[in-house]
Amino acid sequence: MRVLALGAGYTAMHLLRHFPTVDTLLLSRRSEELRADGLPLWNPTDDAQPWDAILDTVPALISDGGLGQHPWREAIDSILERQPSTPLIHISSTSVLGGARRPAADPPEQFDEFHRPAPDEERGLLRLELEQAMRTRYPQLRILRAAGIYGPGRSVADQFLRGDLRRLEAGNVIVSRIHVHDLCRLALAWIGLSRQRPDLRLIHAVDCRPCSNRELFEFLERALPLELPDGPWRHAAASGRAVVSRYRDEALPGGLCYPDYRSGMLASVLR
């Protein structure tokens, strides 16, 4: 499988390093730095091979206070002009859904792929604008709305063990998450699924157990162990909503490698 990853952030680099059977090439604004590190970059002037997919990991960019033009629009256009059936998978964010700060119901309200986006923060607004702009330009677009992406070196557990306790300041908000390895698996699975289900255009990339910060933090205190200072996270009522998916299991019938924070967080620090 040959995949062009737009951007060289956490998800694209995990795909490159941990999926050796996938021929992943990068297209990034850090090309010189990546080339010096010996990483595989796409050379558009020397490319006659077909692509199995384009994976867009580039976040919304701000220009003059609003949404900026996608930095690799010309590259996408060039590939799709030659290979119009190539799946284009865009990783967006569940922040487009909004509702993360309002008081939580009991049980928490569930937002699936049919929930109408209503972002209430600037980053969510920009992400939604980018989704809409990409959909308008590329009818073949598929969107993976990723929840909080975590994994080795990038998790609440890693932060706490480094002595960085800023996450406690978020209070007792409900958070949906996805381990980076499972996010990459979902993206790759959708390459094949896109041919079987051309009608399916959106999947929420979330694990099976959204939870409050209190639930997560108290688990980490017991499991690592840690001693966290008290604060609103421990005593306040939960706020927010749970993001769920109707289609995740269809894309990955074998299930997630890390179905919840308990397996995923420990794997990220006990590797």
SERO-4910 file (N, C-alpha, C, O; in steps of 0.05 Angstrom, whole numbers):
BEGIN
 pado doro    nc1    nc2    nc3   cac1   cac2   cac3    cc1    cc2    cc3    oc1    oc2    oc3
  Met    A     17    -24      0      0      0      0     18     25      0     37     27     15
  Arg    A     11     44    -17     27     68    -20     10     92    -11    -11     98    -23
  Val    A     19    106      9      3    128     21     20    153     22     43    153     30
  Leu    A      9    176     13     21    202     16     10    215     40    -14    221     41
  Ala    A     26    221     60     17    234     84     24    264     82     47    272     80
  Leu    A      3    280     83      7    309     82     11    319    111     -6    315    128
  Gly    A     34    330    116     42    338    143     60    317    155     59    293    147
  Ala    A     76    325    174     95    306    187     93    309    217    113    310    231
  Gly    A     68    310    226     63    312    255     62    285    268     72    265    257
  Tyr    A     50    284    292     50    260    309     38    236    294     49    214    295
  Thr    A     15    240    282      1    217    269     16    207    245     20    183    242
  Ala    A     25    225    227     39    217    203     65    203    210     72    183    197
  Met    A     79    212    230    104    200    238    100    173    251    116    154    247
  His    A     78    169    265     72    143    276     66    123    254     75    100    255
  Leu    A     51    132    234     45    115    211     71    106    197     74     83    190
  Leu    A     89    125    193    114    119    180    131     99    195    143     81    183
  Arg    A    132    102    222    150     86    238    139     60    247    155     41    253
  His    A    113     57    249    101     33    261     85     16    242     73     -4    251
  Phe    A     83     23    217     69      7    197     88      2    174     85     14    152
  Pro    A    107    -16    178    128    -20    157    117    -31    131    131    -29    110
  Thr    A     94    -44    131     83    -55    106     70    -33     88     63    -38     65
  Val    A     67     -9     99     56     13     85     79     31     75     96     40     90
  Asp    A     79     36     49     99     54     37     89     82     41     74     93     24
  Thr    A     98     95     62     89    122     69    110    142     61    133    141     68
  Leu    A    101    162     45    118    184     38    106    209     49     81    212     52
  Leu    A    122    228     57    114    252     71    115    276     52    132    278     35
  Leu    A     97    295     57     99    321     44     94    342     67     73    344     78
  Ser    A    115    357     72    115    375     96    129    401     90    147    402     73
  Arg    A    122    421    106    136    446    104    163    445    117    179    463    115
  Arg    A    169    422    131    195    418    144    212    399    127    228    383    137
  Ser    A    209    402    101    222    383     82    253    381     86    264    359     87
  Glu    A    266    404     89    295    403     92    304    389    117    322    373    117
  Glu    A    289    394    139    295    380    164    291    350    162    307    334    172
  Leu    A    269    343    150    262    314    147    282    300    128    289    277    133
  Arg    A    289    314    107    309    302     89    335    297    103    349    277     98
  Ala    A    343    316    120    368    313    134    367    289    153    388    277    159
  Asp    A    343    282    162    339    259    180    336    233    165    332    212    177
  Gly    A    337    234    138    334    211    122    306    200    119    303    176    113
  Leu    A    286    216    123    259    207    122    249    208     92    258    225     77
  Pro    A    230    191     85    221    189     57    202    212     50    180    214     60
  Leu    A    211    229     32    195    251     23    185    246     -6    198    232    -22
  Trp    A    162    257    -12    151    255    -39    165    275    -57    167    299    -51
  Asn    A    173    265    -80    184    282   -101    164    284   -124    163    265   -140
  Pro    A    149    305   -126    127    306   -146    138    306   -175    123    301   -193
  Thr    A    164    312   -179    174    313   -206    184    285   -215    191    281   -238
  Asp    A    184    266   -197    193    239   -203    173    219   -192    181    203   -174
  Asp    A    149    219   -202    128    202   -190    108    193   -211     90    207   -218
  Ala    A    113    168   -220     94    156   -239     77    135   -226     59    124   -239
  Gln    A     83    127   -202     68    106   -189     41    116   -178     39    139   -170
  Pro    A     21     98   -179     -5    107   -168     -5    107   -137     11     93   -125
  Trp    A    -23    122   -126    -26    123    -97    -51    107    -89    -71    106   -103
  Asp    A    -48     94    -66    -72     80    -54    -89    100    -38   -113     95    -35
  Ala    A    -76    121    -28    -92    141    -13    -74    165     -7    -50    164     -7
  Ile    A    -88    187     -2    -75    211      9    -87    215     37   -111    216     40
  Leu    A    -69    217     57    -77    221     84    -70    249     93    -46    256     95
  Asp    A    -90    266     97    -86    294    103    -87    298    133   -108    296    146
  Thr    A    -63    304    145    -62    308    174    -57    337    181    -51    343    204
  Val    A    -60    355    162    -54    383    166    -77    397    180   -100    395    171
  Pro    A    -73    410    203    -95    424    217   -103    449    203    -90    458    184
  Ala    A   -124    461    213   -133    487    201   -111    508    206   -101    511    228
  Leu    A   -105    523    185    -85    544    187    -98    572    186   -117    576    171
  Ile    A    -88    590    202   -100    616    204    -85    636    186    -61    637    185
  Ser    A   -101    651    170    -90    672    153   -107    696    155   -131    695    149
  Asp    A    -96    719    164   -111    744    167   -135    740    185   -157    751    180
  Gly    A   -132    724    206   -153    721    225   -174    700    218   -192    695    234
  Gly    A   -171    687    195   -190    667    186   -176    642    176   -152    639    180
  Leu    A   -191    625    162   -180    601    152   -161    606    129   -169    620    110
  Gly    A   -138    596    130   -118    599    109   -120    577     88   -133    556     93
  Gln    A   -108    581     65   -109    561     44    -93    536     52    -72    539     64
  His    A   -102    513     45    -87    488     51    -60    490     37    -58    495     13
  Pro    A    -38    485     52    -11    489     40     -5    469     18     13    475      1
  Trp    A    -19    447     16    -13    427     -5    -36    423    -24    -40    401    -35
  Arg    A    -52    444    -28    -75    442    -46    -66    435    -74    -79    419    -88
  Glu    A    -45    448    -84    -36    442   -111    -27    414   -114    -32    401   -135
  Ala    A    -14    402    -94     -5    374    -95    -29    356    -96    -30    337   -112
  Ile    A    -49    361    -79    -74    345    -79    -87    346   -107    -95    326   -118
  Asp    A    -90    371   -117   -103    374   -143    -89    359   -164   -101    346   -181
  Ser    A    -62    360   -164    -47    347   -185    -51    316   -184    -54    304   -205
  Ile    A    -50    305   -160    -54    276   -158    -82    267   -166    -85    248   -182
  Leu    A   -102    282   -157   -129    274   -162   -137    280   -191   -156    267   -202
  Glu    A   -123    298   -204   -128    302   -233   -119    278   -249   -132    270   -268
  Arg    A    -97    266   -240    -86    242   -254   -100    216   -244   -103    197   -260
  Gln    A   -107    216   -219   -119    192   -207   -144    199   -191   -143    200   -166
  Pro    A   -165    206   -204   -189    217   -191   -202    198   -171   -217    208   -154
  Ser    A   -197    172   -172   -210    154   -154   -194    149   -128   -202    134   -111
  Thr    A   -171    163   -126   -154    160   -102   -169    170    -77   -177    193    -76
  Pro    A   -172    153    -56   -185    162    -32   -169    185    -19   -144    183    -16
  Leu    A   -183    206    -11   -171    228      4   -183    228     32   -207    235     35
  Ile    A   -167    222     52   -176    220     79   -165    243     95   -141    247     98
  His    A   -183    259    106   -176    283    121   -181    278    151   -203    272    159
  Ile    A   -160    282    167   -163    279    196   -172    306    207   -156    325    208
  Ser    A   -196    307    217   -207    331    230   -208    326    260   -192    311    270
  Ser    A   -225    340    274   -226    339    303   -255    340    313   -272    353    301
  Thr    A   -260    325    335   -286    326    347   -292    353    360   -314    357    370
  Ser    A   -273    371    360   -279    398    370   -300    412    353   -311    432    363
  Val    A   -305    403    329   -326    415    312   -353    411    324   -372    425    317
  Leu    A   -356    392    342   -383    385    353   -391    404    375   -416    407    379
  Gly    A   -373    417    389   -380    435    411   -390    419    435   -390    394    435
  Gly    A   -400    434    455   -412    422    478   -393    410    499   -402    397    517
  Ala    A   -367    416    496   -348    403    514   -348    416    542   -337    404    560
  Arg    A   -359    439    545   -356    453    571   -383    456    586   -383    465    609
  Arg    A   -405    449    574   -430    453    587   -435    430    607   -423    408    604
  Pro    A   -451    434    628   -456    413    648   -465    387    634   -481    387    616
  Ala    A   -454    365    644   -460    339    632   -486    327    643   -492    331    666
  Ala    A   -500    314    625   -524    299    634   -514    273    648   -491    266    647
  Asp    A   -533    259    660   -527    234    673   -546    212    662   -569    212    671
  Pro    A   -538    194    645   -511    192    633   -505    214    613   -524    227    604
  Pro    A   -479    218    606   -473    239    587   -486    236    560   -490    213    551
  Glu    A   -493    258    548   -504    257    521   -483    247    502   -460    253    504
  Gln    A   -492    230    483   -474    218    463   -477    232    436   -499    235    426
  Phe    A   -454    240    425   -453    253    399   -441    233    379   -418    227    381
  Asp    A   -457    224    360   -447    206    339   -444    221    313   -446    246    312
  Glu    A   -440    207    291   -435    219    265   -460    234    254   -457    250    236
  Phe    A   -483    230    265   -507    244    256   -512    270    272   -531    284    266
  His    A   -495    275    292   -499    300    308   -490    324    292   -468    324    280
  Arg    A   -506    344    291   -499    368    276   -477    384    289   -479    391    313
  Pro    A   -455    390    275   -433    405    287   -442    433    296   -457    446    282
  Ala    A   -433    441    320   -440    467    331   -416    476    348   -419    477    372
  Pro    A   -393    482    336   -369    489    351   -374    514    368   -386    533    359
  Asp    A   -363    514    392   -365    537    410   -338    548    418   -336    564    437
  Glu    A   -317    540    404   -290    551    408   -277    556    381   -285    543    361
  Glu    A   -258    574    380   -246    582    355   -233    559    340   -236    557    315
  Arg    A   -220    541    354   -206    519    340   -227    501    327   -222    490    305
  Gly    A   -250    497    340   -271    481    328   -283    494    304   -289    481    284
  Leu    A   -287    520    305   -297    535    283   -279    533    258   -288    529    236
  Leu    A   -253    536    263   -234    534    241   -233    506    229   -232    502    205
  Arg    A   -234    486    247   -235    458    237   -259    453    220   -257    439    200
  Leu    A   -282    463    228   -307    459    213   -305    474    186   -313    463    166
  Glu    A   -294    498    186   -291    512    161   -273    496    142   -278    495    118
  Leu    A   -252    484    153   -234    469    136   -248    444    125   -245    438    101
  Glu    A   -263    430    142   -279    408    132   -297    416    108   -297    403     88
  Gln    A   -311    438    112   -329    447     91   -315    455     66   -324    450     44
  Ala    A   -292    469     69   -277    477     45   -266    453     30   -266    452      6
  Met    A   -256    433     45   -246    409     32   -268    393     19   -264    382     -3
  Arg    A   -291    391     32   -314    377     19   -322    389     -7   -329    376    -26
  Thr    A   -323    416     -7   -331    431    -31   -312    426    -54   -320    423    -77
  Arg    A   -286    425    -48   -266    423    -69   -262    394    -77   -256    389   -101
  Tyr    A   -265    375    -59   -259    347    -65   -283    329    -58   -287    322    -35
  Pro    A   -300    323    -78   -324    307    -72   -318    279    -61   -334    267    -48
  Gln    A   -293    269    -66   -286    242    -57   -275    242    -28   -266    222    -18
  Leu    A   -276    265    -15   -265    267     12   -278    249     32   -303    246     32
  Arg    A   -262    237     49   -271    223     73   -259    236     97   -236    245     97
  Ile    A   -275    239    119   -266    254    142   -265    235    166   -285    222    173
  Leu    A   -242    234    179   -239    221    205   -238    243    226   -218    257    228
  Arg    A   -260    245    242   -260    265    264   -247    252    288   -260    236    302
  Ala    A   -223    260    294   -208    247    315   -214    261    342   -215    286    343
  Ala    A   -217    245    362   -219    256    390   -190    262    399   -173    265    382
  Gly    A   -186    265    425   -159    271    435   -139    249    427   -142    226    437
  Ile    A   -120    256    411   -100    236    401    -78    234    422    -66    253    430
  Tyr    A    -73    209    430    -51    205    449    -36    180    442    -44    164    425
  Gly    A    -13    176    455      3    152    450     31    156    462     34    173    480
  Pro    A     51    140    454     77    142    466     88    171    465     90    183    443
  Gly    A     96    181    488    107    208    490     87    230    489     95    253    492
  Arg    A     62    223    485     42    245    483     16    234    496     -3    226    482
  Ser    A     15    235    522     -9    227    537     -9    241    564     11    253    573
  Val    A    -32    241    577    -35    253    603    -16    239    622     -3    251    640
  Ala    A    -14    212    620      4    197    637     33    206    634     47    210    654
  Asp    A     42    210    609     69    220    604     73    248    617     94    253    630
  Gln    A     53    265    614     55    292    625     58    291    655     75    305    666
  Phe    A     41    276    668     42    274    697     69    263    707     80    273    726
  Leu    A     79    243    694    105    231    702    128    251    698    148    249    711
  Arg    A    125    269    679    145    290    675    142    313    695    159    332    696
  Gly    A    121    312    712    116    333    731    100    356    720     96    377    733
  Asp    A     89    353    695     72    373    683     43    368    691     31    349    681
  Leu    A     32    384    709      5    379    720    -15    399    709    -37    402    721
  Arg    A     -9    412    687    -27    433    677    -54    421    669    -74    435    669
  Arg    A    -55    395    662    -80    383    653   -101    383    676   -125    382    671
  Leu    A    -92    385    701   -110    386    723   -128    411    722   -150    411    733
  Glu    A   -117    432    710   -132    457    709   -157    455    691   -174    473    692
  Ala    A   -160    435    675   -183    432    658   -208    424    674   -230    426    663
  Gly    A   -205    416    699   -228    409    715   -238    381    708   -223    364    697
  Asn    A   -263    376    714   -274    349    711   -290    346    685   -313    338    685
  Val    A   -277    353    663   -290    351    636   -290    323    626   -271    308    631
  Ile    A   -310    315    611   -311    289    598   -295    291    572   -299    309    556
  Val    A   -277    272    568   -259    272    545   -262    246    529   -262    224    541
  Ser    A   -264    248    503   -263    224    485   -235    224    473   -223    245    468
  Arg    A   -224    199    469   -197    197    461   -194    175    439   -213    160    434
  Ile    A   -170    175    426   -163    154    408   -133    151    409   -118    170    407
  His    A   -124    126    412    -95    121    412    -85    125    383    -98    117    364
  Val    A    -62    136    380    -51    143    353    -49    118    336    -53    119    312
  His    A    -43     95    348    -40     70    332    -67     62    320    -68     54    297
  Asp    A    -88     65    336   -115     58    326   -124     79    306   -139     72    288
  Leu    A   -117    104    309   -124    124    289   -111    117    262   -125    119    242
  Cys    A    -86    109    262    -73    101    237    -87     76    226    -90     74    201
  Arg    A    -94     57    243   -108     33    233   -135     40    220   -142     28    200
  Leu    A   -149     59    233   -175     67    221   -171     80    194   -186     74    175
  Ala    A   -151     97    192   -145    110    166   -139     90    144   -149     92    122
  Leu    A   -122     71    151   -115     50    131   -138     32    124   -142     25    101
  Ala    A   -154     25    144   -178      8    139   -197     22    121   -211      9    105
  Trp    A   -199     48    123   -219     63    108   -211     64     78   -228     70     61
  Ile    A   -185     60     72   -177     60     44   -192     38     29   -202     42      7
  Gly    A   -193     14     42   -208     -8     29   -238     -4     32   -253    -10     14
  Leu    A   -247      5     55   -275      9     60   -288     30     42   -311     28     35
  Ser    A   -272     49     33   -282     70     16   -292     59    -11   -310     71    -23
  Arg    A   -281     37    -19   -290     25    -44   -315      8    -40   -332      6    -58
  Gln    A   -318     -3    -16   -342    -19    -10   -365     -2     -2   -388     -8     -7
  Arg    A   -359     21     11   -380     39     22   -375     67     12   -368     85     27
  Pro    A   -380     72    -14   -375     99    -25   -393    120    -12   -388    144    -14
  Asp    A   -415    111      1   -433    130     14   -423    139     41   -433    159     51
  Leu    A   -404    125     52   -395    131     79   -373    153     78   -352    148     66
  Arg    A   -379    176     88   -361    199     86   -349    209    112   -332    226    112
  Leu    A   -359    199    135   -351    210    160   -350    187    181   -369    172    184
  Ile    A   -327    185    195   -325    167    218   -313    182    241   -293    197    238
  His    A   -325    179    265   -312    189    289   -290    170    298   -296    147    304
  Ala    A   -266    180    300   -244    164    309   -242    167    340   -228    185    350
  Val    A   -256    149    354   -257    150    383   -255    122    394   -262    103    380
  Asp    A   -245    120    418   -245     93    431   -272     87    444   -291    102    440
  Cys    A   -273     65    459   -298     55    468   -306     66    495   -328     59    505
  Arg    A   -290     83    508   -296     91    535   -289    121    539   -268    127    551
  Pro    A   -306    140    530   -302    167    539   -305    168    569   -320    153    581
  Cys    A   -290    186    582   -291    187    611   -285    215    621   -274    231    607
  Ser    A   -293    220    646   -287    245    659   -258    246    667   -245    225    670
  Asn    A   -247    270    670   -220    273    680   -216    260    707   -196    247    712
  Arg    A   -236    262    724   -234    250    751   -229    219    748   -212    208    762
  Glu    A   -245    206    731   -241    178    727   -213    171    717   -201    153    728
  Leu    A   -204    186    698   -177    181    687   -155    187    707   -138    170    712
  Phe    A   -157    210    720   -135    218    738   -133    200    762   -111    193    770
  Glu    A   -156    191    773   -156    173    796   -145    146    787   -132    132    803
  Phe    A   -151    137    763   -139    112    753   -109    114    751    -95     96    760
  Leu    A    -99    137    741    -70    140    738    -57    142    766    -34    132    769
  Glu    A    -70    154    785    -59    154    813    -55    126    823    -34    120    836
  Arg    A    -73    108    818    -71     81    827    -52     64    811    -37     48    822
  Ala    A    -51     68    785    -37     50    768     -7     57    766      9     38    761
  Leu    A      2     82    769     29     88    762     50     84    785     71     73    778
  Pro    A     47     90    809     27    107    822     36    137    821     59    143    817
  Leu    A     16    154    826     21    183    827      5    194    851    -13    181    861
  Glu    A     14    217    860     -1    231    881     -7    259    870     10    276    869
  Leu    A    -32    263    861    -40    288    848    -52    307    869    -67    297    886
  Pro    A    -47    333    867    -60    351    885    -90    353    880    -99    350    857
  Asp    A   -104    358    901   -133    362    899   -139    387    883   -123    405    881
  Gly    A   -163    388    872   -173    411    857   -201    406    847   -213    386    854
  Pro    A   -211    425    831   -238    421    820   -242    395    805   -264    384    804
  Trp    A   -220    384    794   -223    360    778   -232    337    796   -245    318    786
  Arg    A   -226    337    821   -233    315    839   -261    317    851   -273    297    858
  His    A   -271    342    853   -296    346    868   -319    357    850   -342    354    858
  Ala    A   -313    369    828   -334    382    812   -350    361    797   -341    340    790
  Ala    A   -375    369    791   -392    352    773   -379    352    745   -366    371    737
  Ala    A   -384    330    731   -373    328    704   -386    348    685   -409    354    688
  Ser    A   -371    356    665   -381    373    643   -374    361    617   -355    346    614
  Gly    A   -390    367    596   -384    358    569   -402    336    560   -424    332    570
  Arg    A   -393    322    539   -409    301    526   -390    279    517   -366    282    517
  Ala    A   -402    256    510   -386    233    501   -389    231    471   -411    230    460
  Val    A   -366    230    457   -367    227    428   -364    197    422   -346    184    432
  Val    A   -382    186    406   -383    158    399   -384    154    369   -387    174    354
  Ser    A   -382    130    360   -382    124    331   -400    101    324   -401     81    337
  Arg    A   -416    105    303   -433     84    292   -417     66    273   -426     44    267
  Tyr    A   -394     76    263   -381     62    241   -353     52    247   -341     38    231
  Arg    A   -342     58    270   -315     50    277   -312     19    275   -293      9    264
  Asp    A   -331      5    286   -329    -24    287   -333    -36    259   -322    -58    254
  Glu    A   -347    -23    242   -349    -32    214   -322    -30    200   -315    -47    185
  Ala    A   -308     -8    206   -282     -4    193   -261    -23    205   -244    -33    191
  Leu    A   -263    -29    231   -244    -46    245   -259    -68    259   -263    -68    283
  Pro    A   -269    -88    244   -285   -109    256   -270   -125    277   -282   -138    295
  Gly    A   -243   -125    276   -227   -139    296   -224   -123    322   -213   -133    341
  Gly    A   -234    -99    322   -233    -83    347   -208    -66    348   -189    -68    331
  Leu    A   -207    -48    368   -184    -31    372   -162    -45    388   -167    -63    403
  Cys    A   -137    -37    383   -115    -47    399   -117    -36    427   -109    -49    447
  Tyr    A   -127    -11    429   -129      2    455   -157     13    458   -163     36    452
  Pro    A   -176     -5    468   -204      3    468   -212     24    488   -234     35    487
  Asp    A   -194     29    508   -200     51    527   -174     61    539   -152     51    533
  Tyr    A   -177     82    555   -153     95    567   -137     77    584   -113     81    587
  Arg    A   -149     56    596   -135     39    615   -113     24    602    -90     22    613
  Ser    A   -118     13    579    -97     -1    564    -79     18    549    -54     15    549
  Gly    A    -90     39    537    -75     57    521    -55     75    537    -32     78    529
  Met    A    -64     85    559    -46    103    575    -23     87    587      0     97    586
  Leu    A    -28     63    597     -6     48    608     13     39    587     37     38    591
  Ala    A      3     32    563     21     24    541     39     47    533     61     42    524
  Ser    A     29     71    536     45     95    527     68    100    545     88    112    536
  Val    A     67     92    570     88     98    589    104     73    598    126     76    608
  Leu    A     93     49    594    106     25    603    117      9    579    118    -15    579
  Arg    A    125     23    558    135     10    534    164      3    537    176     -8    519
***
